[in-house]
Each structure stands twice: as C-alpha cells, then as structure tokens.
C-alpha cells in the first residue's frame, strides 16, 4: 500500500461515524490523488484541494485559506509554481517576511503551513518532508478587560439617543447576556429565537458545535420586544440583529465600532485603550469574559458550590472541556476577596479561636 492509499484508509477510519456524503466526497478526493501523477498540479491548485479536504472534514477553514493563499503568493513571487521546487529555506523566508505578527499568530500560521507541507509529502507532491521548523515560544500574558456594572450600564443604555447607537447597544446587550462570541451574535437568525420556549439556538459555532440557551426572563422580554417591533416583517432566515442598513453586522467591523463607542459613550478613558498595567485594552470579546467572571462572582456571593457550577458555565459558553473555560475566569480583586472570606469563614468554623 502506497502513502496515498494509506492516508485514504486513515481518513476512512477517522470518519466512520460521519455523514455518508462527507465520506463519499473524501473517498473521491483520495481516489483522485492516488490516480494522479505527482507534479502535475501547481502549488495553488494543491492548496485549494487541501482547503476543500479540510472543509469536508468539518473545518470552516476561512482564515486558514487566507494564510495559505498568502503563502502560495509568496512562493510564486520567488518563482515557485510546483511544490517539488520548494525548500525549507523558502518556508523560513516566508516566516521571516511576517515580523508584524505576534508570537501566537506566528505559531498558528507555522503549524498550518507545516500541516499543508506534510500533506503534500504524504500524497507524493513533495519528495521529502520539510522541517521541522522552529516555532516561537508563546507565553500567555493576556489579561482580558472586565467591565464593571457601571460600565455595562453605560454600554447598554447610552445617553446617545440616535437609533443607530441604540441598535448597537442592544446588540452589545445580547452578546453579554448570552455570553456570545462576536461571530455568534452576528450569525443569529430570526428562527434561532424561540419566543414560545424562551430559548436562543446558537448553531454551527466554533468547531461546528451547536447549543441551546434558556433565556433569563428579562433577556427574553427585551428580545421579544425587539423582534415584534424592529424585526416584525423579517423572514425566518433573515438576521436577528442587524446594522442600521438592515443587514447582519460584520463582526470585525462591529468590533472596531465598539471601541469607538466606548470612547463616545464615556465608558472608558482614551488611555485605557493603550493596554496599560498588563490588562488588555477593552474589546468586544471582553463582554463574554465579563459575563463569565460576573457569573462566578455571583455564585461566590450566593454561597453556591462553585466547583459544581463550573460545568454549567462551560456548557453555556459552548466549550467542549472545562479547561477551556478557565481562561475566561480571570482573577479579579472582588473574586479574591470573596474566596478569602469563604475560606476564612470555614476555617474559623472548623477551628474556632479560643478567647
């Protein structure tokens, strides 16, 4: 069995429980690879086939496709049209041409290109494996910005009475109250909000997962009023949260507008956007971080069993493992104080101080 046939068998085993259509597409893909004479396709075509393969496996591969296109464009500028002409020096030159990227992004892009090149070697398009390539050491120093209750009030109820501002403020409110990623809020459709059941369906999110959120009565009421006034004539497949133009927000555009709104509505001072004191500048995704921290703080103050509650928070956030939730639970002064008070109270109960 050659390498191409071996990889075909491996993919078949991996997708034993997947849909028949995806399996058939992968079988056709690898059958074409096995039958194709190596060296006949240009690098750009091989990259396109690799992206198509990943999408058949269930990956969205949108940002990754952009990185691969940039890599192929760089290679073509160096006169490389076919993968067999590529060397390790070309890959290192591509990496060196991107000094503006941070260590974490450089590592992600490096791993992506390494996976692509390894794929080319397996299907016979590269005579030998290239690499391993040195990857930057990433030390996580990011500390998300946690909004206070007063700041959230200014975000959700701005003094700016312009309809456009109120529309964005409601979008921010839904993102916080449901702990949504920016892309999840932007992709909500009318059908996803069930007014009768009081639920919000989040579909095809990160890693193609779905989740159903039971809404708090106050959140449900605000969404109901919004649906019956602002989106009364919308069809089931139309976006739920819309921009002033009536279309779904682009999450990257809304993220930039959010930073301007923070200054316009006097939520944070301008110098706060300069990333001072080791805490990152506030951004749209920090609403999700704030929700997680505020929920944890409320459990502490209510005397709840926080360890038992954490799986619920992880499920609400759409995480497949509780360790992914830990990053959101930034230690704040308030949480430290509550934890100290709980520990001190139990210690004094178990071991009372003698008079």
LINFEN-V754276 format. One record per residue. N is the residue number from 0. RES is the residue in one letter. PSI is psi in radians with two decimals (999 if undefined). Layout:
n = {N | N}
res = {RES | RES}
psi = {PSI | PSI}
This chain:
n = {0 | 1 | 2 | 3 | 4 | 5 | 6 | 7 | 8 | 9 | 10 | 11 | 12 | 13 | 14 | 15 | 16 | 17 | 18 | 19 | 20 | 21 | 22 | 23 | 24 | 25 | 26 | 27 | 28 | 29 | 30 | 31 | 32 | 33 | 34 | 35 | 36 | 37 | 38 | 39 | 40 | 41 | 42 | 43 | 44 | 45 | 46 | 47 | 48 | 49 | 50 | 51 | 52 | 53 | 54 | 55 | 56 | 57 | 58 | 59 | 60 | 61 | 62 | 63 | 64 | 65 | 66 | 67 | 68 | 69 | 70 | 71 | 72 | 73 | 74 | 75 | 76 | 77 | 78 | 79 | 80 | 81 | 82 | 83 | 84 | 85 | 86 | 87 | 88 | 89 | 90 | 91 | 92 | 93 | 94 | 95 | 96 | 97 | 98 | 99 | 100 | 101 | 102 | 103 | 104 | 105 | 106 | 107 | 108 | 109 | 110 | 111 | 112 | 113 | 114 | 115 | 116 | 117 | 118 | 119 | 120 | 121 | 122 | 123 | 124 | 125 | 126 | 127 | 128 | 129 | 130 | 131 | 132 | 133 | 134 | 135 | 136 | 137 | 138 | 139 | 140 | 141 | 142 | 143 | 144 | 145 | 146 | 147 | 148 | 149 | 150 | 151 | 152 | 153 | 154 | 155 | 156 | 157 | 158 | 159 | 160 | 161 | 162 | 163 | 164 | 165 | 166 | 167 | 168 | 169 | 170 | 171 | 172 | 173 | 174 | 175 | 176 | 177 | 178 | 179 | 180 | 181 | 182 | 183 | 184 | 185 | 186 | 187 | 188 | 189 | 190 | 191 | 192 | 193 | 194 | 195 | 196 | 197 | 198 | 199 | 200 | 201 | 202 | 203 | 204 | 205 | 206 | 207 | 208 | 209 | 210 | 211 | 212 | 213 | 214 | 215 | 216 | 217 | 218 | 219 | 220 | 221 | 222 | 223 | 224 | 225 | 226 | 227 | 228 | 229 | 230 | 231 | 232 | 233 | 234 | 235 | 236 | 237 | 238 | 239 | 240 | 241 | 242 | 243 | 244 | 245 | 246 | 247 | 248 | 249 | 250 | 251 | 252 | 253 | 254 | 255 | 256 | 257 | 258 | 259 | 260 | 261 | 262 | 263 | 264 | 265 | 266 | 267 | 268 | 269 | 270 | 271 | 272 | 273 | 274 | 275 | 276 | 277 | 278 | 279 | 280 | 281 | 282 | 283 | 284 | 285 | 286 | 287 | 288 | 289 | 290 | 291 | 292 | 293 | 294 | 295 | 296 | 297 | 298 | 299 | 300 | 301 | 302 | 303 | 304 | 305 | 306 | 307 | 308 | 309 | 310 | 311 | 312 | 313 | 314 | 315 | 316 | 317 | 318 | 319 | 320 | 321 | 322 | 323 | 324 | 325 | 326 | 327 | 328 | 329 | 330 | 331 | 332 | 333 | 334 | 335 | 336 | 337 | 338 | 339 | 340 | 341 | 342 | 343 | 344 | 345 | 346 | 347 | 348 | 349 | 350 | 351 | 352 | 353 | 354}
res = {X | X | X | X | X | X | X | X | X | X | X | X | X | X | X | X | X | X | X | X | X | X | X | X | X | X | X | X | X | X | X | X | X | X | X | X | X | X | X | X | X | X | X | X | X | X | X | X | X | X | X | X | X | X | X | X | X | X | X | X | X | X | X | X | X | X | X | X | X | X | X | X | X | X | X | X | X | X | X | X | X | X | X | X | X | X | X | X | X | X | X | X | X | X | X | X | X | X | X | X | X | X | X | X | X | X | X | X | X | X | X | X | X | X | X | X | X | X | X | X | X | X | X | X | X | X | X | X | X | X | X | X | X | X | X | X | X | X | X | X | X | X | X | X | X | X | X | X | X | X | X | X | X | X | X | X | X | X | X | X | X | X | X | X | X | X | X | X | X | X | X | X | X | X | X | X | X | X | X | X | X | X | X | X | X | X | X | X | X | X | X | X | X | X | X | X | X | X | X | X | X | X | X | X | X | X | X | X | X | X | X | X | X | X | X | X | X | X | X | X | X | X | X | X | X | X | X | X | X | X | X | X | X | X | X | X | X | X | X | X | X | X | X | X | X | X | X | X | X | X | X | X | X | X | X | X | X | X | X | X | X | X | X | X | X | X | X | X | X | X | X | X | X | X | X | X | X | X | X | X | X | X | X | X | X | X | X | X | X | X | X | X | X | X | X | X | X | X | X | X | X | X | X | X | X | X | X | X | X | X | X | X | X | X | X | X | X | X | X | X | X | X | X | X | X | X | X | X | X | X | X | X | X | X | X | X | X | X | X | X | X | X | X | X | X | X | X | X | X | X | X | X | X | X | X}
psi = {2.20 | 3.08 | -0.72 | -0.73 | -0.63 | -0.72 | -0.62 | -0.80 | -0.65 | -0.77 | -0.64 | -0.71 | -0.69 | -0.59 | 0.47 | -0.56 | 0.15 | 3.10 | 2.60 | -0.62 | -0.77 | -0.72 | -0.78 | -0.67 | -0.70 | -0.66 | -0.77 | -0.70 | -0.89 | -0.48 | -0.67 | -0.68 | -0.76 | -0.66 | -0.32 | 2.45 | 2.17 | 2.52 | 0.06 | -0.39 | 2.49 | 2.90 | -0.67 | -0.70 | -0.66 | -0.67 | -0.70 | -0.70 | -0.64 | -0.75 | -0.73 | -0.69 | -0.82 | -0.68 | -0.57 | -0.44 | -0.05 | -0.01 | 2.56 | -0.77 | 0.89 | -0.99 | -0.66 | -0.65 | -0.70 | -0.74 | -0.73 | -0.68 | -0.70 | -0.68 | -0.79 | -0.72 | -0.70 | -0.75 | -0.71 | -0.60 | -0.44 | 0.17 | 0.29 | 1.93 | -0.53 | 2.55 | -0.50 | -0.35 | -0.03 | 2.53 | 2.98 | -0.58 | -0.62 | -0.71 | -0.74 | -0.60 | -0.68 | -0.76 | -0.70 | -0.37 | 0.04 | 0.94 | -0.23 | -0.22 | 2.58 | 2.88 | -0.70 | -0.77 | -0.68 | -0.68 | -0.75 | -0.80 | -0.66 | -0.72 | -0.64 | -0.84 | -0.66 | -0.70 | -0.70 | -0.79 | -0.64 | -0.67 | -0.74 | -0.64 | -0.73 | -0.68 | 0.13 | 0.18 | -0.24 | 2.23 | -0.44 | 2.77 | 2.40 | 2.42 | -2.92 | 2.63 | 2.49 | 2.27 | 2.49 | 2.54 | 2.17 | 2.09 | 2.04 | 1.98 | 0.03 | 2.26 | 1.96 | 2.68 | 2.24 | 2.06 | 2.51 | 2.96 | -0.66 | -0.73 | -0.70 | -0.66 | -0.68 | -0.56 | -0.75 | -0.41 | 1.20 | 2.67 | -0.32 | 2.01 | 0.11 | 2.42 | -0.66 | -0.70 | -0.72 | -0.61 | -0.78 | -0.69 | -0.68 | -0.67 | -0.80 | -0.69 | -0.81 | -0.71 | -0.71 | -0.88 | -0.49 | 0.03 | 0.84 | 2.58 | 2.74 | -0.71 | -0.59 | -0.75 | -0.69 | -0.49 | 0.02 | 2.44 | 2.84 | -0.73 | -0.34 | -0.35 | 1.93 | 1.78 | -0.57 | -0.76 | -0.28 | 0.72 | 2.80 | 2.15 | 2.13 | 1.94 | 2.58 | 0.99 | -2.67 | 2.30 | 0.46 | 0.67 | 2.68 | 2.69 | 2.67 | 2.13 | 2.10 | 2.16 | 2.51 | 2.61 | -0.65 | -0.68 | -0.77 | -0.72 | -0.75 | -0.68 | -0.65 | -0.82 | -0.74 | -0.77 | -0.71 | -0.27 | -1.01 | -0.58 | 0.59 | -0.65 | 0.04 | 2.59 | 2.94 | -0.59 | -0.02 | 2.70 | 2.55 | -0.87 | 2.18 | 2.78 | 3.03 | -0.39 | -0.07 | 0.15 | 2.92 | 2.52 | 2.47 | 2.15 | -0.61 | -0.66 | -0.77 | -0.59 | -0.70 | -0.69 | -0.62 | -0.74 | -0.69 | -0.64 | -0.61 | -0.63 | -0.75 | -0.64 | 0.14 | 0.73 | -0.75 | 2.66 | 2.81 | -0.66 | -0.28 | -0.43 | -0.01 | 0.19 | 1.00 | 2.76 | 0.41 | -0.06 | 2.34 | 2.71 | 2.47 | 2.43 | 3.05 | -0.68 | -0.32 | -0.32 | -0.66 | -0.76 | -0.77 | -0.72 | -0.83 | -0.77 | -0.74 | -0.64 | -0.75 | -0.75 | -0.70 | -0.68 | -0.71 | -0.82 | -0.47 | -0.07 | 0.39 | 2.83 | 1.68 | -0.69 | -0.65 | -0.45 | -0.42 | -0.70 | -0.56 | -0.74 | -0.71 | -0.73 | -0.74 | -0.70 | -0.21 | 0.49 | 2.48 | -0.30 | 2.56 | -0.42 | -0.43 | -0.38 | -0.42 | -0.60 | -0.52 | -0.38 | 1.20 | 2.35 | 2.08 | 2.92 | -0.70 | -0.74 | -0.73 | -0.71 | -0.77 | -0.73 | -0.68 | -0.77 | -0.70 | -0.74 | -0.79 | -0.70 | -0.74 | -0.67 | -0.78 | -0.50 | -0.71 | -0.65 | 1.30 | 2.45 | 2.39 | 2.54 | 999}
